[in-house]
Amino acid sequence: MKKKTIDIITLGCSKNLVDSEHLLRQLEEAGYHVTHDAEHPHGEIAVINTCGFIGDAKEESINMILEFAQAKEEGMLEKLYVMGCLSERYLKELAIEIPQVDKFYGKFNWKELLDDLGKAYHEELHNERVLTTPGHYAYLKISEGCDRKCSYCAIPIITGRHISRPMEEILEEVKYLVGRGVKEFQVIAQELTYYGVDLYQKQMLPELIERIADIPGVEWIRLHYAYPAHFPTELFRVMRERPNVCRYMDIALQHISDNMLLKMRRNVTKEQTYQLIEDFRREVPGIHLRTTLMVGHPGETEADFEELKEFVRKVRFDRMGAFAYSEEEGTYAAAHYEDNIPPEVKQARLDELMEIQRGISAELSAAKIGQRMKVIIDRLEGDYYVGRTEFDSPEVDPEVLIEKQGANLTIGQFYDVEIVDSDDFDLFGRLV
């Protein structure tokens, strides 16, 4: 009997990607041929895993659903299913607006999809995944949801309260993935630092990372999406002492002016933020900090924005992203503030902030010329092998380009590389 082909299309963040990878494994066990390629779908069934975070992400999700709905109307598709954050948030509205979709699922009830396909969910495979990343690295989700109440953020509305995964379950998943060739783990959560509070009544991130670091075969651990208030400082020791814990921290700070931090309900002050950055750099020498900042939140004055620019210039983040405020219904900001900063002002502030960072990134990259660095190779592209250092997360950070000519490198292997040149973001290296 011909296997049915199912296309899974994942939009949004790496947390969504992990959900898709678990679904992929279950569908394969059920006998389906499953692909994960939005560019070249060819299955009889499509599953779209949506994002609902901000306006642009929601628009992308809607457009993708409509594109597949049209394909179904034209007879190119038998069944269309939608899951994920957008679906969780607007389940009833979407079902009315886009009736071509056979069924909408929320973020957490995607297991019902198997039931609707007439297949069983295999509980014994709950830790297993089909990786959509290169085989040498994986995302490791340690919790769901968020208990923070930031004014602008709809994530807690979508995902609910923070729920930590039991530590033993996470460690078993790491061992499973190591056994399949994974060497590098991007540890992710909506809010890393809260890990363990619900299960163990205290912040357990430092212990979890230390125990992951103890597992043979784990070569790099990189931490994503921390929160600045009540940061678990024991993590500094773990990062400093464990050679396989990357000197890298992704910590979204959003703003620096006390006026904005209060309006954003961030539970941290300007002084505490500067102190935390100072502590990081003192306690973990060589650490690379990635942050995300927001412009255009209601109430942001020119003085607030000047303060933010000064912050970026002074701190010189190794990695930085920024985005403009987007009003999200149901959030504190939508209910209590007027979205009164014109779109063109938001965009101008965003452009100005990123231009400052572009110059800083270029200078920090140039400072690496002459250094020897450990690099993992992700892929071969054109005339270059493309890799990353411990300071670079996949997809979002700079890469290291090594000329293919004369080199015969293996994807997923580590190499010692001397940095010989740089541009605004990427580095160029040669094998030592």
TASUL-V105810 format. One record per residue. N is the residue number from 1. RES is the residue in three letters. NEAR is the number of other C-alpha atoms within 8 Angstrom. Layout:
BEGIN
[[N;RES;NEAR] [N;RES;NEAR]]
END
This chain:
BEGIN
[[1;MET;2] [2;LYS;3] [3;LYS;7] [4;LYS;9] [5;THR;12] [6;ILE;13] [7;ASP;16] [8;ILE;15] [9;ILE;11] [10;THR;12] [11;LEU;12] [12;GLY;9] [13;CYS;7] [14;SER;8] [15;LYS;10] [16;ASN;14] [17;LEU;11] [18;VAL;12] [19;ASP;8] [20;SER;11] [21;GLU;12] [22;HIS;13] [23;LEU;11] [24;LEU;12] [25;ARG;12] [26;GLN;11] [27;LEU;12] [28;GLU;10] [29;GLU;7] [30;ALA;8] [31;GLY;7] [32;TYR;11] [33;HIS;10] [34;VAL;11] [35;THR;9] [36;HIS;9] [37;ASP;9] [38;ALA;9] [39;GLU;4] [40;HIS;5] [41;PRO;8] [42;HIS;6] [43;GLY;10] [44;GLU;12] [45;ILE;13] [46;ALA;14] [47;VAL;12] [48;ILE;15] [49;ASN;14] [50;THR;16] [51;CYS;14] [52;GLY;13] [53;PHE;11] [54;ILE;9] [55;GLY;9] [56;ASP;6] [57;ALA;12] [58;LYS;13] [59;GLU;8] [60;GLU;8] [61;SER;13] [62;ILE;8] [63;ASN;8] [64;MET;9] [65;ILE;10] [66;LEU;9] [67;GLU;8] [68;PHE;11] [69;ALA;12] [70;GLN;8] [71;ALA;10] [72;LYS;13] [73;GLU;9] [74;GLU;7] [75;GLY;7] [76;MET;8] [77;LEU;14] [78;GLU;8] [79;LYS;10] [80;LEU;16] [81;TYR;13] [82;VAL;14] [83;MET;16] [84;GLY;15] [85;CYS;15] [86;LEU;15] [87;SER;16] [88;GLU;12] [89;ARG;10] [90;TYR;8] [91;LEU;12] [92;LYS;6] [93;GLU;7] [94;LEU;11] [95;ALA;11] [96;ILE;7] [97;GLU;6] [98;ILE;9] [99;PRO;8] [100;GLN;8] [101;VAL;12] [102;ASP;8] [103;LYS;8] [104;PHE;12] [105;TYR;16] [106;GLY;14] [107;LYS;11] [108;PHE;7] [109;ASN;8] [110;TRP;11] [111;LYS;9] [112;GLU;8] [113;LEU;9] [114;LEU;12] [115;ASP;10] [116;ASP;7] [117;LEU;6] [118;GLY;6] [119;LYS;8] [120;ALA;7] [121;TYR;8] [122;HIS;7] [123;GLU;5] [124;GLU;5] [125;LEU;8] [126;HIS;7] [127;ASN;10] [128;GLU;9] [129;ARG;10] [130;VAL;8] [131;LEU;8] [132;THR;7] [133;THR;6] [134;PRO;9] [135;GLY;10] [136;HIS;9] [137;TYR;11] [138;ALA;13] [139;TYR;11] [140;LEU;10] [141;LYS;10] [142;ILE;12] [143;SER;13] [144;GLU;13] [145;GLY;12] [146;CYS;13] [147;ASP;8] [148;ARG;5] [149;LYS;8] [150;CYS;9] [151;SER;10] [152;TYR;14] [153;CYS;10] [154;ALA;11] [155;ILE;10] [156;PRO;13] [157;ILE;9] [158;ILE;9] [159;THR;11] [160;GLY;10] [161;ARG;9] [162;HIS;11] [163;ILE;9] [164;SER;12] [165;ARG;9] [166;PRO;7] [167;MET;7] [168;GLU;6] [169;GLU;9] [170;ILE;10] [171;LEU;10] [172;GLU;9] [173;GLU;10] [174;VAL;10] [175;LYS;9] [176;TYR;10] [177;LEU;10] [178;VAL;11] [179;GLY;7] [180;ARG;7] [181;GLY;8] [182;VAL;14] [183;LYS;11] [184;GLU;12] [185;PHE;13] [186;GLN;13] [187;VAL;12] [188;ILE;15] [189;ALA;12] [190;GLN;9] [191;GLU;10] [192;LEU;14] [193;THR;10] [194;TYR;10] [195;TYR;13] [196;GLY;12] [197;VAL;11] [198;ASP;10] [199;LEU;7] [200;TYR;8] [201;GLN;7] [202;LYS;7] [203;GLN;12] [204;MET;11] [205;LEU;13] [206;PRO;11] [207;GLU;7] [208;LEU;9] [209;ILE;11] [210;GLU;10] [211;ARG;9] [212;ILE;10] [213;ALA;12] [214;ASP;7] [215;ILE;8] [216;PRO;5] [217;GLY;7] [218;VAL;15] [219;GLU;7] [220;TRP;11] [221;ILE;14] [222;ARG;15] [223;LEU;12] [224;HIS;12] [225;TYR;13] [226;ALA;12] [227;TYR;12] [228;PRO;11] [229;ALA;7] [230;HIS;5] [231;PHE;7] [232;PRO;9] [233;THR;6] [234;GLU;7] [235;LEU;9] [236;PHE;10] [237;ARG;10] [238;VAL;12] [239;MET;12] [240;ARG;11] [241;GLU;6] [242;ARG;9] [243;PRO;7] [244;ASN;9] [245;VAL;12] [246;CYS;12] [247;ARG;13] [248;TYR;12] [249;MET;13] [250;ASP;11] [251;ILE;13] [252;ALA;12] [253;LEU;11] [254;GLN;8] [255;HIS;10] [256;ILE;13] [257;SER;11] [258;ASP;8] [259;ASN;7] [260;MET;13] [261;LEU;15] [262;LEU;11] [263;LYS;9] [264;MET;11] [265;ARG;9] [266;ARG;10] [267;ASN;7] [268;VAL;10] [269;THR;11] [270;LYS;10] [271;GLU;6] [272;GLN;8] [273;THR;12] [274;TYR;8] [275;GLN;8] [276;LEU;9] [277;ILE;8] [278;GLU;8] [279;ASP;8] [280;PHE;11] [281;ARG;10] [282;ARG;7] [283;GLU;9] [284;VAL;12] [285;PRO;8] [286;GLY;6] [287;ILE;10] [288;HIS;11] [289;LEU;11] [290;ARG;14] [291;THR;13] [292;THR;12] [293;LEU;12] [294;MET;11] [295;VAL;14] [296;GLY;12] [297;HIS;14] [298;PRO;10] [299;GLY;10] [300;GLU;11] [301;THR;6] [302;GLU;6] [303;ALA;7] [304;ASP;11] [305;PHE;11] [306;GLU;8] [307;GLU;10] [308;LEU;11] [309;LYS;10] [310;GLU;8] [311;PHE;9] [312;VAL;12] [313;ARG;10] [314;LYS;6] [315;VAL;6] [316;ARG;8] [317;PHE;12] [318;ASP;9] [319;ARG;10] [320;MET;10] [321;GLY;9] [322;ALA;11] [323;PHE;9] [324;ALA;11] [325;TYR;10] [326;SER;8] [327;GLU;9] [328;GLU;12] [329;GLU;7] [330;GLY;8] [331;THR;12] [332;TYR;10] [333;ALA;13] [334;ALA;13] [335;ALA;8] [336;HIS;6] [337;TYR;9] [338;GLU;7] [339;ASP;8] [340;ASN;6] [341;ILE;10] [342;PRO;6] [343;PRO;6] [344;GLU;6] [345;VAL;9] [346;LYS;13] [347;GLN;9] [348;ALA;8] [349;ARG;11] [350;LEU;12] [351;ASP;8] [352;GLU;8] [353;LEU;11] [354;MET;10] [355;GLU;8] [356;ILE;11] [357;GLN;13] [358;ARG;10] [359;GLY;9] [360;ILE;11] [361;SER;12] [362;ALA;12] [363;GLU;9] [364;LEU;9] [365;SER;14] [366;ALA;10] [367;ALA;6] [368;LYS;8] [369;ILE;11] [370;GLY;7] [371;GLN;7] [372;ARG;9] [373;MET;9] [374;LYS;10] [375;VAL;13] [376;ILE;12] [377;ILE;15] [378;ASP;11] [379;ARG;8] [380;LEU;9] [381;GLU;7] [382;GLY;4] [383;ASP;8] [384;TYR;10] [385;TYR;14] [386;VAL;13] [387;GLY;13] [388;ARG;15] [389;THR;11] [390;GLU;12] [391;PHE;9] [392;ASP;10] [393;SER;10] [394;PRO;6] [395;GLU;4] [396;VAL;6] [397;ASP;8] [398;PRO;9] [399;GLU;12] [400;VAL;13] [401;LEU;12] [402;ILE;12] [403;GLU;11] [404;LYS;9] [405;GLN;5] [406;GLY;5] [407;ALA;6] [408;ASN;5] [409;LEU;7] [410;THR;6] [411;ILE;9] [412;GLY;10] [413;GLN;8] [414;PHE;8] [415;TYR;9] [416;ASP;10] [417;VAL;12] [418;GLU;13] [419;ILE;15] [420;VAL;10] [421;ASP;9] [422;SER;13] [423;ASP;9] [424;ASP;10] [425;PHE;11] [426;ASP;11] [427;LEU;14] [428;PHE;11] [429;GLY;13] [430;ARG;10] [431;LEU;8] [432;VAL;6]]
END
